Amino acid sequence: MSVQPKVFPTVGFEALPVEQLIEEENLPNYKAARYCPAHIGQVLQHRYQIVGKVGYGGGSTVWACRDLEENTLATIKICTTGKRGTQDALQEVAISHHIKSIDAPHHPGKQQLRLVLDNFVIEGLNGSCHQCLVFAPLGLPLTQFRRFFPGNALETDGLRFTLLWLITGLDFLHQAGVVHTDLSPNNILVSFNPGEERAFDQIEDLELTTPTPRKVLADRCIYLSYELGITHGPAVITDFGAARLGNPEKDEKHTGDVMPGPYRAPEVIMGAEWDSKIDMWSLGVMVWDLFEGGPLFRAIRANNLDDELHLAEMVSLLGPPPKKFLERHEKSRQYWDLEAPTNMSSTEQIRIPTDEELANMEKGGESSKEKRKKDEKERVARERQAASGYAYRS
């Protein structure tokens, strides 16, 4: 049933200081001209009315919208101009079309993938073009969802179910010949159980009565994002802009530097060929991150990604890689003496954990974890009470 667009207030909001950096302005390499100056109340493609901002990133802003044709709510990602925004959007559309074309009614993993429902292009400033991707509404990414738990660590039962959903989704994805390549807590969203989607309705209601604080500039408004509270639906794999498509029947290999920093697999760091197994590596590293409340590998030195440190951390926990693996890759000589492959160059600069420290890590660091739980109990209780199933402003 179609509905008419609503009229949203253009006065009565808190005007934020123009000199104050907010939202996407705080991102590295932010350039305003790349972002579409979308505004609340705007109707896109004669169909989708923007009702509130729910997120942003280096390649897009994300908006809650009402589908005026279906009278339902949706999420729209308005991508930035330039190579990153455009290519990632087109790749996500292509991967979604491929997955939709696969007839697998009995495989539950397809339901754990967020696919593009609609896509179109809108015009921005100075004739620029912005790809727009329409999705079903979802809740928070795990990077934000985890903050409602002591120590930023998910509870055991919750993590167990999350892992089951993700493995099921990845199984379908890999059978379809798709490698995600960008798996991290940023790209795993918690969906809604029945009734919890009212959080999106509340965004619309709030915007009609108490407009969002915003910074008003000459060519655009930059809005504060709404935040969603705790939801209890299955975890969903999202963001296929960096995914690679191949033929699973041919055991096809890929090349290229992919994966987010601390989740990179050894073969990617070494510049070797890779396949769907790199997604499973990311998943394993992510499980540690979500359960322990901190990264398994830091891979950062002097605020920069450091491959040598990353490999040293892997060796300290897993032991040296097989000699055959090292001999296959010329890049190995940058880090190993191939006559003595257990030795890394410059390891004297890298502190390797002692056996006792590793044992404590394997036990989960119970004492520190209990301390974190005690310190954060009140904070978590407050945030859960405020955010359980509702949209709110941070």
C-alpha positions in Angstrom: 0.0 0.0 0.0 1.6 3.3 -1.1 1.8 6.3 1.2 2.5 10.0 0.8 5.9 11.4 1.9 5.8 13.1 5.3 6.8 16.7 6.1 9.7 16.8 8.5 10.6 19.8 10.6 13.2 22.2 9.2 13.4 24.2 12.5 13.6 23.4 16.2 16.7 21.3 16.0 20.0 21.9 17.9 22.4 23.6 15.6 25.9 22.3 16.2 28.9 24.7 16.0 30.3 24.8 12.4 33.9 24.5 13.7 33.1 21.2 15.5 34.0 18.1 13.5 31.3 15.4 13.7 30.5 12.1 12.2 32.2 11.4 8.9 34.3 14.6 9.2 36.4 12.8 11.8 37.4 10.1 9.3 41.0 10.0 7.9 41.1 11.5 4.4 37.6 12.9 4.6 36.7 15.1 1.7 33.2 16.7 1.8 32.9 16.8 -2.0 32.9 13.0 -2.2 29.8 12.7 0.1 26.3 13.2 -1.1 24.6 16.1 0.7 21.5 14.0 1.5 18.9 15.5 3.9 16.1 14.2 6.1 12.8 14.3 4.2 14.4 13.9 0.8 12.7 11.4 -1.5 15.1 9.3 -3.6 14.1 7.7 -6.9 10.5 8.9 -6.3 10.2 6.1 -3.8 12.4 6.2 -0.7 12.0 9.0 1.8 14.9 9.6 4.2 13.8 9.6 7.8 17.0 9.6 9.7 20.8 8.9 9.6 22.0 5.6 11.1 25.7 5.4 10.1 28.6 6.5 8.0 32.0 5.3 6.8 34.8 6.0 4.5 32.8 5.0 1.5 29.2 6.0 2.3 26.6 7.4 4.6 23.7 5.1 5.7 20.1 6.2 6.2 16.8 4.8 7.5 14.2 5.3 4.8 10.5 4.6 4.2 9.6 2.9 1.0 6.6 4.9 -0.1 5.4 2.2 -2.5 5.4 -0.6 0.0 5.0 1.5 3.2 7.9 -0.4 4.7 11.2 0.7 6.2 14.6 0.1 4.5 18.2 1.1 4.9 19.9 3.0 2.0 23.7 3.3 1.7 24.6 6.4 -0.3 28.1 5.8 -1.6 30.8 8.4 -2.1 32.1 9.4 -5.4 35.4 8.2 -6.7 36.9 4.7 -7.3 36.2 3.2 -3.8 32.6 4.1 -3.4 31.6 3.4 -7.0 33.5 0.1 -7.6 32.5 -1.3 -4.2 28.9 -0.5 -4.8 28.9 -2.1 -8.3 30.7 -5.2 -7.0 28.1 -5.5 -4.1 25.3 -5.4 -6.7 27.0 -8.0 -8.9 27.6 -10.4 -6.0 24.0 -9.9 -4.7 22.6 -10.7 -8.2 24.8 -13.8 -8.4 23.7 -15.1 -4.9 20.1 -14.4 -5.7 20.4 -16.5 -8.9 21.3 -19.6 -7.0 18.4 -21.9 -6.2 19.2 -23.5 -2.9 15.9 -23.5 -0.9 17.2 -26.0 1.6 20.5 -24.2 2.6 19.9 -21.9 5.6 23.1 -20.0 4.9 21.5 -17.8 2.2 19.4 -16.1 5.0 22.6 -15.0 6.8 23.7 -12.8 3.9 22.5 -9.2 3.4 21.8 -8.7 -0.2 21.0 -5.6 -2.3 17.2 -5.2 -2.8 17.4 -2.3 -5.1 20.0 0.1 -6.6 20.1 3.3 -8.5 22.2 6.5 -9.0 21.4 10.0 -7.7 23.1 13.3 -8.6 25.1 15.1 -6.0 27.0 18.4 -6.1 28.4 19.7 -9.3 27.0 16.9 -11.4 28.6 14.1 -9.3 27.0 10.7 -9.2 26.4 8.6 -6.2 25.5 4.9 -6.2 22.6 4.0 -3.8 22.1 0.5 -2.4 18.8 -0.5 -0.7 18.8 -3.2 2.0 16.4 -4.6 4.6 16.9 -2.9 8.0 19.3 -4.6 10.4 20.6 -3.8 13.9 24.1 -2.9 15.1 27.4 -4.2 13.8 29.2 -6.4 16.3 31.8 -3.6 16.9 29.0 -1.6 18.5 26.9 -4.5 19.8 29.7 -5.8 21.9 30.0 -2.6 24.0 26.8 -3.7 25.9 28.8 -6.6 27.4 31.5 -6.4 30.1 35.0 -6.1 28.7 33.5 -5.8 25.2 33.4 -9.6 25.1 30.3 -11.5 24.1 28.8 -14.1 26.4 29.6 -17.7 25.6 26.1 -18.7 24.5 25.7 -15.6 22.3 29.1 -16.2 20.7 28.2 -19.8 20.1 25.1 -18.9 18.2 26.8 -16.1 16.3 29.5 -18.5 15.2 26.9 -21.0 14.0 25.1 -18.4 11.9 28.4 -17.1 10.4 29.7 -20.6 9.5 26.3 -21.4 7.9 26.4 -18.2 5.9 30.1 -18.6 4.8 29.3 -22.2 3.8 26.7 -21.0 1.3 28.9 -18.1 0.2 31.8 -20.4 -0.6 29.7 -23.0 -2.3 28.5 -20.1 -4.5 32.1 -19.4 -5.4 32.3 -16.1 -3.5 35.2 -15.1 -1.1 34.1 -12.3 1.2 37.8 -11.1 1.9 36.7 -8.4 4.3 35.2 -10.3 7.2 35.4 -8.4 10.6 33.1 -7.3 13.4 32.4 -4.2 11.3 30.7 -6.2 8.6 28.6 -8.6 10.9 25.3 -7.1 11.8 22.8 -8.4 14.4 19.3 -8.7 12.9 15.9 -8.1 14.4 13.7 -10.7 16.1 10.0 -10.2 15.4 8.8 -6.9 16.9 12.3 -5.4 17.3 12.1 -3.7 13.9 10.0 -1.0 15.7 13.3 0.7 16.4 13.3 2.0 12.8 9.7 3.2 13.2 10.9 5.1 16.3 13.5 6.9 14.3 10.8 8.3 12.1 8.6 9.2 15.0 11.5 11.0 16.9 12.5 12.9 13.8 8.9 14.3 13.4 8.8 15.5 17.0 12.4 16.3 18.0 14.6 16.8 15.0 18.1 15.5 15.1 21.0 17.8 16.1 22.9 18.8 13.0 25.6 21.1 11.6 24.3 23.4 8.9 26.8 24.4 6.3 26.5 26.3 3.0 26.2 23.2 0.8 24.9 20.5 3.2 23.7 19.5 6.7 25.7 16.9 8.6 23.4 15.0 11.0 24.2 13.1 14.1 23.4 9.4 13.6 20.7 7.5 15.5 22.0 4.5 17.4 20.1 1.2 17.7 20.0 -0.7 20.9 20.3 -4.4 21.6 18.5 -6.7 19.2 18.3 -10.5 19.4 18.1 -11.8 15.9 20.7 -13.9 14.0 24.0 -12.5 12.9 24.1 -11.5 9.2 27.2 -11.2 6.9 27.2 -7.8 5.1 29.3 -5.7 2.7 30.4 -7.6 -0.3 32.0 -4.6 -2.0 35.5 -6.3 -1.8 34.3 -9.8 -2.5 35.8 -12.0 -5.2 33.8 -14.3 -7.4 35.2 -17.5 -8.9 34.4 -21.0 -9.9 34.3 -23.3 -6.8 34.3 -26.5 -9.0 37.7 -25.5 -10.4 39.3 -24.7 -7.0 40.1 -21.3 -8.4 42.7 -19.1 -6.7 42.9 -15.4 -6.4 45.7 -12.8 -5.9 45.8 -9.4 -4.4 46.2 -7.6 -1.1 42.8 -8.0 0.7 41.4 -8.4 4.2 41.4 -5.8 7.1 44.7 -5.4 8.9 44.7 -7.7 12.0 42.5 -10.3 10.3 44.8 -10.9 7.3 45.8 -14.5 6.6 49.5 -15.5 6.2 49.2 -16.1 2.5 47.8 -12.6 1.9 50.6 -11.0 3.9 53.1 -13.1 1.8 51.6 -12.0 -1.5 50.6 -15.6 -2.3 47.6 -16.9 -4.1 44.5 -17.4 -1.8 41.0 -18.8 -1.8 38.0 -19.1 0.5 40.1 -20.3 3.4 41.1 -16.8 4.1 37.6 -16.1 5.3 37.9 -18.9 7.8 41.1 -17.5 9.1 39.4 -14.1 9.6 36.5 -15.9 11.3 38.9 -17.6 13.7 40.7 -14.4 14.6 37.4 -12.6 15.0 36.1 -15.3 17.4 39.0 -14.6 19.7 38.5 -10.9 19.4 34.8 -11.2 20.4 35.3 -13.7 23.2 38.4 -12.1 24.8 37.4 -8.4 24.2 40.7 -7.7 22.4 42.6 -8.6 19.3 44.6 -11.9 18.9 47.1 -10.1 16.7 47.7 -6.4 17.0 50.0 -6.1 13.9 50.5 -2.4 14.6 53.8 -0.6 15.3 54.2 3.1 15.5 50.5 3.5 14.4 51.2 1.6 11.1 50.3 -1.8 10.0 53.5 -3.9 10.3 53.7 -7.2 8.4 56.8 -8.3 10.2 55.3 -7.8 13.6 52.1 -9.5 12.4 54.0 -12.6 11.3 56.1 -12.6 14.4 52.9 -12.7 16.5 51.6 -15.6 14.5 54.8 -17.5 15.0 54.8 -16.8 18.7 51.4 -18.5 19.0 51.4 -21.1 16.3 55.0 -21.9 15.7 56.8 -21.4 12.4 55.0 -22.1 9.1 55.9 -25.2 7.0 59.2 -24.8 5.1 57.3 -25.7 1.9 55.1 -22.7 2.4 58.1 -20.4 2.8 59.9 -21.8 -0.2 57.0 -21.1 -2.5 57.1 -17.3 -1.9 59.9 -15.0 -2.7 58.7 -12.5 -0.1 59.6 -15.1 2.6 63.2 -13.9 2.3 62.2 -10.5 3.7 61.3 -12.1 7.0 63.0 -15.5 7.3 66.4 -17.0 6.9 65.3 -20.0 4.7 68.3 -22.0 5.9 66.8 -21.7 9.4 63.1 -21.0 8.8 62.2 -20.8 12.5 64.1 -17.5 12.8 62.6 -14.2 11.7 64.7 -11.1 10.9 64.6 -8.5 13.6 62.8 -10.7 16.1 65.1 -9.3 18.7 62.9 -6.2 18.5 59.7 -8.1 19.1 58.7 -9.3 22.5 57.5 -12.9 22.3 55.1 -14.0 25.1 56.4 -16.4 27.7 54.9 -19.9 28.2 53.2 -18.7 31.3 51.6 -15.7 29.5 50.5 -18.0 26.7 48.9 -20.3 29.2 47.1 -17.4 30.8 45.8 -16.4 27.4 44.5 -19.9 26.7 42.7 -19.9 30.0 41.0 -16.6 29.0 42.8 -14.4 31.4 40.1 -15.0 34.0 41.4 -12.6 36.6 41.6 -9.7 34.2 38.3 -10.6 32.7 36.6 -10.7 36.1 38.1 -7.3 36.9 36.7 -5.9 33.6 33.3 -7.3 34.4 33.2 -5.7 37.8 34.4 -2.4 36.5 31.9 -2.3 33.7 28.9 -3.9 35.3 27.1 -0.6 36.1 27.9 0.9 32.7 26.5 -2.1 30.8 23.4 -2.2 32.9 22.7 1.5 32.2 23.3 1.2 28.5 21.2 -2.0 28.2 18.3 -0.5 30.0 18.4 2.6 27.8 19.0 0.8 24.5 17.1 -2.5 24.7 15.3 -2.8 21.4 15.0 1.0 20.9 16.5 3.6 18.7 18.1 6.5 20.5 20.5 9.3 20.0 24.1 9.0 21.4 
